[in-house]
Amino acid sequence: TLFLPAGPQPANGWPVAIFGHGATGSKDIRVFFFAAELAARGIATIGINAVGHGSGPLSTLTVTPTSGDPLTFPSGGRGVDLNGDGGIGADEGISAVAPRGIVGNRDGARQTVVDWMQLVREIEVGMDVDGDTAPDLDPERMYYFGQSMGGIQGTLFLAIEPSVLAGVPNVPGGANIEVARLSPVFRPAVGATLASRVPSLINIGGLVFNENMPLRDQPPVINTVAGALDIQQVFEWSEWVMQAGNPVAYAPHLRKAPLLGVPPKQVIIQFAKGDKTVSNPTATALLRAGDLADRATYYRHDLAFAARPAVPPPVGPIKDPHAFLIYNTIAPALVSTYGDVGAAARQQIAEFFTSDGATIIDPDGAGLLFETPIAGPLPEELNFIP
């Protein structure tokens, strides 16, 4: 899905930003949230489906114009019916299944990165969208940004793709098992995995477990919890098996230790205090690995939550700021309460790309909601809003 700006096209084509969507998203959904800000700066936006996303290969996209009949196009989903239930889930196909479930989404992430690299090659040889025989995209000015899963996978992409000048991973973190076990969103799924082992590793009951692991900078723990060490061993295995798809492993190659033939990248790492989906310690792990604290933009959702009225039902209080970049969704109450937050973060991305990665603005200027760069030590606490 490609969005071109209006107006006269530059001689070399439009600068272009590749967008990586989040888990359960697709090229036909979340890319729409960003194209307008970038187009206003003369930057095209392009997105493809990640592995396992966009429904199945027979999926379609229907466009309803302001006048005339709707038009339906093939959409090329990349989902797979792995569980044999006759349906394809929103992210079914990116992760391995039993008996190889420990692989997780490692290979799906790596394949998505390879696909983005191929997209770069297509742009470089000349992408003519309007049929006038002239390339519409400038191969000398390519950028990347991605939200959530797109930020995680985008860290890998930026570390190994030489032709992309700058990038903004939004709310990334790793390792995957750390993201999952520390997140109230994903922790029940981790419990289900532990329960499915023979014998079960659940040491509390149901899907509830206690791994008895302190966070970084907390005092050492002497284990007194039955079964905790077995759970820790499984987590250790998972982290090692998935290391080839772990953004923390690639973060040093963004700037500190570039790979051969890949120039250092201009980057911004956007993340939010109290993220309940990709928690602060996992984002901090990436920042520490890449020595990127000076490139961290920290959204203080704790301050915004305390100062603004509660979002009424059906949305309700926004205690998880993981999606702050897309606070321009169709829920009017969310837009009216937090819409300026997402707009400010998107404007930072647009300005960054417009300058080829040279200019990093504070999204809210002299305001308090964004720290650019982060003030004080990197957060190693969860910081959840209760």
N, C-alpha and C positions, 0 to 999 in steps of 0.2 A: 504494500500500500504506500503510494507516494503522493506527497503534497508539494506542489510547486507554488512559489509566491506569485502574486499578481505583478503586472508591470513589465517593463523591458528586461529581458534576460541579459545578464552580463556576457561578455564575449566568450569567456571560458566555461559558461554554464553556471548554474546556481551552486553556491556552497551547500553541502548536504550533511545533515546529522542523522546517523543511524540510531534508531530507538529500539531498546530491548524491553519488552513488556514483563510484567510480573507473573507469578504463578497463577494459573487459571485464566490468564488474559489471552489476548491474541492480537494479531496485526490489524484486526478490524474493529477493535474496541479502544484500547487505551491510548493509541497513537493520536487519536482525535483530540485528546486533552491538551496536547502540546503544540500542535502544528501552527496554531494562530500566532502565538508569541514569536516563534521562530520565523514564520513567514513575514511578520512585520519588520523583522531585521534583515530580510532578504535571504533567508536560509531555508532550503527545502528540508523536508523530513521524510524518512523512508523507514519502513519496518517490515519484518518478515515474522512468520510464526516460529517460535521455539519448538524444538522436538516435543512431541506429545501434546501440542496445543492447537487450538483452532478447530476442534471437532475432527471429523474424519475426512478422507480424501474427496468425498462427494459433497462436502459442505458448500454452501452458497452464501453470497452477500447480496442483500436487496437494498437498492438505493431508491429512496422516495424523493423525487425532485419537488421543488416548490410549485411546479406546474407540469402536467403531463402524467403519464402512467409510471408506476414503479418499474425499475429495471433490475433484473437478477443476474448475477455473474457467478461463475465458479470461483470458489474461495480457497481451495487447496489446503484444507486442514491436515494436520500431521498427527492426529490422535490415533490410537490403536486400541481395539477392544481386547485388553490383556486378560480380563477376568472372565470373558466368555458370556457376559450377561446380555449380549445383544445391543448394548449401548456403549457410547464412548464418552467418558467423563472429561471435564474441562482441562485436566492435565494428565490424562491416562495415556501412558506411553513414554513418559520421560524417565521413569524410574524402573529399575529391574524388579522382578517379582521372584517369589520363592521358586527354587531353593537358592537364588542368587540375590535375595533382597538386601544383603549387606552392602551391595554395590550402590544402592540408592540411585540418585540422579546423576552420579558422576559422569557416566558415558553420554547421557542425554545432554548434559551441560557442555561437554567437550565437543559433541557433534554440532550443537548450536553455534559454538564459537567458530568451528570450521565453516559452517554455513555463512556466518557473517564475513569471514575472510573471503569466501567465494563471491559474496555480494560486493565487496570492495573491488575484486578483480573485474566484475561486470561493469562497475562504475568506471574503472580505469580504462577499459577498452572502448567505452563510449555508450551511454545509455540514451537512446533517442526515443522519447516518450510521445512526442506530438507528430512524428513522421516527417519532419522537415529536413532530415539527413544530418542535422547538427546535434552534437551531444548536449543534453540538457543539464547535466550535473558536472561540476568542476572536480576532477580527480585530485587536484592539488589542495583542496580545502574540504577534507572529510573529518567528521567528528563523531563521537559516540556518547549517548547517555542512556541510562537504563534505571528502572525503578524496581526495588526489591529483588526478585530473581534476576531481573535484567541488570541490576547493579552488581549482583554477585557474579553472574556469568560475564558481565562486561569487564570486570577486573581482569579476568583471564584474557579476554580479547584485547584489551588495551596493552597488556604486558607483552603480547607476542605479535601483534599486527603493526608492521612498520609504517603503513601509509596513512594511518589515522593520527591527526595532529594532537587532539585534546579530547578529554572525556570527563564525564560527571557520573560516577556510580552513586546512586541515591539509595540510602538505607541498606548497604551491603553488610555482610558479616560472615564469619566462619569460625570453626569448621561446621559442617552441616549438622553433625550430631550435637554440637554445642548450641547451635541455633535452636534445634528441636527440643532439647531437654530443658533449656532455660525459658522457653516460651510457653505461656499459658495456652496459646493457640494450638501449638503442635505437641505439647507434652502428653496429652492423652493418646496420640498416635504412637508415641514412643512406648507408652505403657502397653498398648495392644501388641507391639512387636515383642516386648519382653514376655508378655503373657503367652504368646504363641510358641515360645521356645519349649523344648522338652528336655528337662523339666522346666516349668514356668519359673521365671526369675522375679516375678512380682513378690515383694517382701512386705507389703502392707495389706493390700486387698483390692479386688476388682482390677482396675487399671492404674492404681495408685502405687508408686514405688518411692523408695528413699535411697538415693545413691550416695548420700553423705559426703559430698564433694564441696569444699570451700571455694569461693570465688578468689580470683587473684588478689593478693595483698591482704587476705584474711589469714588469721593464725592457722598453723597446721592442725589437722584433726586426727585424733586417735580414734580409730574406728571401733564403735560398739554396736553398730547396726547390723544385724544378721542379714546376709545376702548382699550387702552393699558392695563388697569387693568383687563379687561375680558380675554385678551390673557395671561397675567401673571397667572391668576387663572387656566386656562387650562393647562399651563405648570406645575404649582404646582401639579395639579391632576395627570398629567402624571408621574412626578418624584416619587410621593408617590406610585402609582400603580405599577411602574416598579422597586421599591427599592429592591425587592427580587432578581433581576437580575443585580443590579448596582454594578460594580466593586469597586466603592468608598466605598460602605458599607462593602465589604469583605476585603479591603486593611488592616485594622487594625489587621486582623487575620493572615496576612502573617508572622509577626514578633513581633509586639508590644503586641498583646493580642491573642496568639494562642488558638484555640479551644481545648476542652478537647480531649486528645488522638492524637492530631496533633502536631508534633514538629515544632518549628519555621523554616521558610524556608529561604534558601539562594537565593536571587533574584537579578536581574538587571532589571531596568526599562529603556528601550531605547526609546527616543523620539526625535523629531526634531523641531528646532526653525522654526516657521512660518507654521507649519502643517495646511493645509486648510481643511483637512478631519476630523481629530480629533484634535481640536485646543489646543493650549498650556494651556489655563485655565482649560480645562477638564482633561488634564494629570496632571497638578499641583494639582487639587482637590484630585486625587488618591494618589499622593505623600504625600500631607499634611495629609490625613486621616491615612496613614500607617506609618507616620514618616520615610519616605524612601528617603529623599533627598540625603543621603550618598550613596544610591544605584542607583542613577539616572545617566545615560549616555546620554549626550545632544549633538546631532549632530547639528553643526552650519551651516545650509544650507545657511544662509545669507552670510557667508564668502565664501563658495564654489561657490555660484551663482555669486558673485561679481568678483571672481578671475578666473573663467573658461570661455571658449568660449561658446556661446549659442549653444544648441543642435539644429541642423538644422531640417527643416521639413522632414518627416511628424510628427516627435515627437514634435519639437519646444521647447521653453524655459521651463525648469522644475521649475515652481514657487511653486509647492506643493511637499514638500519632504516626504509626507506620506509613499511612497513606497521605501524609501531609502534602506531598508534591501534587497529588491529584485532588486537592480540595477545590475543584471546580466541577464536581459531578452534578448530576441533575437534581439532587436533593436540595431544594431552595433553602431550608433551614441551615444546612451545613455550609452552603455557599455564603449566606449572609453572616454567619458567625466566624468562619475560618477561611473564607475564600481569599482574603488578602494574603494569608500565609502561603498558600500554594502559588498564588500569582507572583509573590515576591521571590520564591525559590526558583520558579520557572524563568523569571526575568534575569536572575543571576546566571542561569545556564545560557540564556540567549546572549547576554552581554559577553560572557566568557568565550563563546564560539565566534561572535562577531569580531573579537579581537585576536582570534587564533590562539586563545588560551593565555593572552597576556594580561587581561584585566579581570580581577576578582572583586566584585562589588559586595558590600554588605547588603543582603536582601532588603532589610528594613532601615537602611541608612543609619541614623543615630539611635534607632529603636533598641529595645532590650530583647526582642524575641529571637534574634539570630546573633550568634557569636561567630565572627569571621576575622581571623581564625578562632578556634575554640579557646576560651580563657581558662587558665588553670590547668590542673592535671587531667589526663584522659579519664573518663568515668569508668570505673571498674565495678560499680554497683548496678543493680537492676533499675532502680529509680522508678519503679512502677507507681502510677497514681492508683491508690486503693479504691 
